[in-house]
Amino acid sequence: MEKKTPLYDLHLELGGKIVPFAGYLLPVQYETGLIKEHMAVRTAAGLFDVSHMGEILVKGPDALGNLQNFLTNDFSDMEIGRVRYSPICNERGGIVDDLIVYKFAQDEYFLVVNAANKDKDYDWFTRHAKGKVDIVDLSAQYAQLALQGPKAKAVLSKLADESALPTKYYSFVRDLPVAGIPCLVSRTGYTGELGYELYCAPDKAVELARALLKAGAEEGLIPCGLGARDTLRLEAGMPLYGHEMSDDITPLEVGLDMFVRMDKPDFIGKQALVDKGAPKRVRVGLTLTDRGIARENSEVFRDGSPVGVTTSGTLLPYTNKASAMALLERDASQPGTQVEIDVRGRRLKAEVVPLPFYKRS
């Protein structure tokens, strides 16, 4: 049975179309529709309920050592108050999940993981933990809102001390009052836009959401659902677990090399990545030159031979182009390469293009 986030009743009140997602009932869109929600984030601001995400605390004298082993990125030089992204690898080099890490203190790290993988990740960490470390699932103690778009700062500044807001990308402030509600506010997001993610107590989530929507009304802020969240991240070339990432796909194949620190002494999956050598397939962008839309799991051909498969795809609202991400053989991955995508038995022409499809100016 699916769970409800603290904002469930507010979603209904605002006209949200509710669907099951990652074990939760969440709005896929509102009466405004996906395209208007997507465009609001690109041109003004959008507010998302991401309370389904999981939060895990890793704390203790050996917290850092465990993170260094669990995760592919390097956290040895991370400063308190900063956020860092990382994949988690299994022993075969495949991706268990991807997450972001907040450093609270020298021995305390706050991990935000994908909702569908929360229990799997927590089990993975506890099974591989070593030494003096406590790993605690805090997911029930937090609601999370994402305020995204070029006017996000203007909206948030009406409810919080502007001088106290995090300024650097991937930084955060704890216990910042927003509309009088204590929040962790981070300069992070999953849309390709300026934005913030706000964590608060679940019983304060509706009050916080209402305050943000009221403060942002004249800035063009509207509530947004899962549909726009997906099209925004795809347009921004951001991989999604279960599409571009899985237990059988390595972070090097997805192009996440900068988050895989092979110069670290070790981490789970490092030897497997060494043994595999240079990836034989890589993540690319595709833009269709024929009319039509390619979704995920469509086979891609070059000169009549199969060279890979699409992982996500749709008509992107801001660029107004039918585009997809795909995993293709390396020799078919160069921008400008002409390919065909099998869409329900029709071969649609497409071209390999650089990622992301959209980049904020």
Number of C-alpha atoms within 10 A of each C-alpha: 7 12 14 15 21 20 23 18 13 15 23 14 9 12 15 22 16 18 13 14 16 15 13 19 19 27 24 20 24 22 13 13 16 21 15 17 27 26 17 24 30 22 16 21 31 29 26 20 25 22 26 26 18 25 25 20 21 24 21 19 14 17 22 21 19 21 22 19 23 22 26 28 23 21 19 12 6 14 15 15 16 19 23 19 18 22 22 27 29 21 15 18 24 22 23 21 24 23 17 17 23 23 22 19 13 15 15 20 22 20 21 20 22 21 20 18 18 21 14 13 21 18 13 15 19 14 9 11 20 14 11 12 19 16 18 14 15 14 19 13 12 22 26 27 21 26 33 29 26 20 23 24 20 15 25 21 15 15 18 17 13 13 8 13 20 19 14 12 15 19 21 26 18 16 12 19 16 21 19 12 17 17 23 19 25 26 24 25 18 20 25 22 25 21 25 28 22 26 23 23 16 18 13 17 24 17 14 23 22 13 18 24 20 14 19 23 12 9 18 16 26 22 25 31 25 20 17 26 21 21 22 25 19 27 27 19 22 17 20 18 15 15 15 22 21 17 17 13 21 29 28 21 22 19 15 14 14 12 17 22 18 17 9 15 9 15 24 19 22 23 14 16 21 11 11 12 9 12 15 13 21 22 26 27 27 30 23 22 16 13 11 16 18 27 18 17 16 21 21 24 22 16 9 10 10 16 21 23 20 25 23 23 24 20 19 21 19 16 11 8 18 21 28 29 31 29 24 25 19 17 11 20 25 16 14 13 14 19 25 25 27 18 17 9 8 10 16 19 20 26 20 23 20 15 18 16 21 17 11 10 4
